[in-house]
Amino acid sequence: MTTATALDPHGPAEGAGQPGRLPAGLSAAQWLIVGIAGVILVLGIGWEVPSERRMDALLGRGQLSERQKELLVSLREAYYEKVDTETAEIARKLYRGEPVDFKSFAAVKDRSIHGPVFSEDERIAGFRSFVLHTAAMDEGKAYQALARMRPADWDFDPKFYSYGGTYIYPIGVTIFLFKQAGLIHVTKDFSYYVEHPHHVARMYMIGRGFNIIAFLGTLILIGLLGNAIRDRTTGDLGMLTYALSTLPLGQTLVSKPHVFAAFWVMLSIFSAVRFLERRSWGLLVLSAVAAGVIVLFTLLIDSRSVSASLGRIIIIGGVIGLVFLLSNPYSLISYDLFYVNLKIVGNPDGWNYYNLSPVNWLAFAQELLFRSYSFPAVAFALAGLIAALIWGNSVTIRLAGGLLVLLLLVGMSPTYSRITVFVGPLVCLFAGYGLSVTAARLFAGRSVLRKAFLIAMFMPGALFAGLFARDVIFDGAWYAPTVKWIVEARIGPGTSIGTFGLPDPNFTIPFPFLDTKLVNLYKYADKANAPDYVVLGNAVGFDDEALWARHPLRGSYELAHELGYRPSYDWFREWRTLDEARVSGWVYKRKGL
């Protein structure tokens, strides 16, 4: 069985891999794509992690009191005690078959839940989030899971199972090695991190570093498979489609497992293709360990032998199950908590990830073809799938068929596009396939026109990727105007400030709110005691400006400071995934102040 595919029925495409074996490696042009992507991602790895500039803005001219230092630790411990108690109670209710209210888990960042005036404890909680978290939504979850462990007591239970042990534990081991080398200091005295924020920053950069390696590894695998199933042009174009896609780019520089998982899916598929070429059982086991489940099974089904197909699938399924249990042992040890996590994830009143419906597929297709990946290049994945099914060989047909099945199944889930990143590399691979076929057939013998066509297909993606690169590499535009406002306003105990929800790095630029009267504009509308200033954020999906425009206090204020907003943050919103490195905002001052 061959792994190279001749799409042209009259002969193999120019530059196609030799029948029966994969090309030896990437071309110089393909390595250049990997190198440029690597340089950009490494330069942007530290976007809006805890830093000295953030601490300067948070503290203004003040310092933490001893009481505030103590509260930083005690309130966090009390929070987790409360969470553990509530989770245990939910587990007991589920065991007894009693109804459970999952609505409290549905909006992890519901900013409207607090009262009209934030208490000291709430302000401390907000301050702590700036000390420990980045500006990326939920990026702290992996580190919170690691913080819950007690290695000295041989307790490695993360108490949070959504990310999986294959992502959390390697980060933990790397942090441990950095600690042993004196590069990271790990402590529960959070006031230490106020003075030494770079230690927290390094933890986040470890998780992001894993993702950068995974992203680049995925690019390499796309290139190798593209070279094999048609020609090096297919590999080039597949790699470019993925490298310029705003969804995986954005997820790479956030410590979440989605891009990491995409690499293992591609490695699984690549190993399965190599197995079909070499019939090496070691490659089959490697494919199973990498675990690209559905597409993998289509590769291993042999219509000529039911018993051989069944045997391979049994081996694959067994190894996948073993790897899962070895990397997630607490799914058995703490099954009750693991079950609670599953219920929260799947319940309609919780995260609702299991709400499968064909209706969801339309929104999924829109995200896939127009926003998440390099438009319009990615749309040629449809042409690539059709071409592979018509003209491809056995391996290519299986890949195309498996991807179609996977897209149909994944697309029925709710539209959380980041969770479907693991199918993205395959989509980009077939986009390269479709572009290669289309360019060869439309512009046969017309090299200049073919090149012009391909350049045009990637110009929007290059622009969007360029905006992403600018945002993550030059992410501190908010700092200078924010410091200017803090100095001019002389913010202190006598200052009152309004925000939509508790200040948090996901939503708001850092400013010295700890010792001020801080009011929640979701609940506060007292015109007689209107706050001195109103601070708005610029978070993706949370439109503070629209909320403020409708607020009853709006007429009493005028714009005083623009905190680093760039109009390009909102360019082409419908055609790309907006990155989270858009930390900026606005300050409004009460008229007559």
Secondary structure, DSSP 4 states (H G I P E B T S, - for coil): --S----STTSPPTTPPPTTS--SS--HHHHHHHHHHHHHHHHTTTTT-S-HHHHHHHHTT----HHHHHHHHHHHHHHHHHHHHHHHHHHHHHHHT-----GGGT-TT-TT-S-SB--HHHHHHHHHHHHH--SSTTTTHHHHHHHH-BGGGTB---S--SS-HHHHHHHHHHHHHHHHTTS----S-HHHHHH-THHHHHHHHHHHHHHHHHHHHHHHHHHHHHHHHT-HHHHHHHHHHHHT-HHHHHHHTSS-SHHHHHHHHHHHHHHHHHHHHH--HHHHHHHHHHT-HHHHHHHH--TT-HHHHHHHHHHHHHHHHHHHHHH-THHHHTHHHHHHHHHHHH-TTTT-TT---TTHHHHHHHIIIIIIS-TTGGGGHHHHHHHHHHH--HHHHHHHHHHHHHHHHHTTS-S-GGGGGGGHHHHHHHHHHHHHHHHHHHTTT-HHHHHHHHHHHHHHHHHHHHHHHHHHHS--TTHHHHHHHHHHHT-STT-EEEESSS--TTTS-----TTSEEEETTT---GGG--SEEEEE--TT--HHHHHHTSTTGGGEEEEEEES--GGGGTTGGGSPPPS----EEEEEETT-
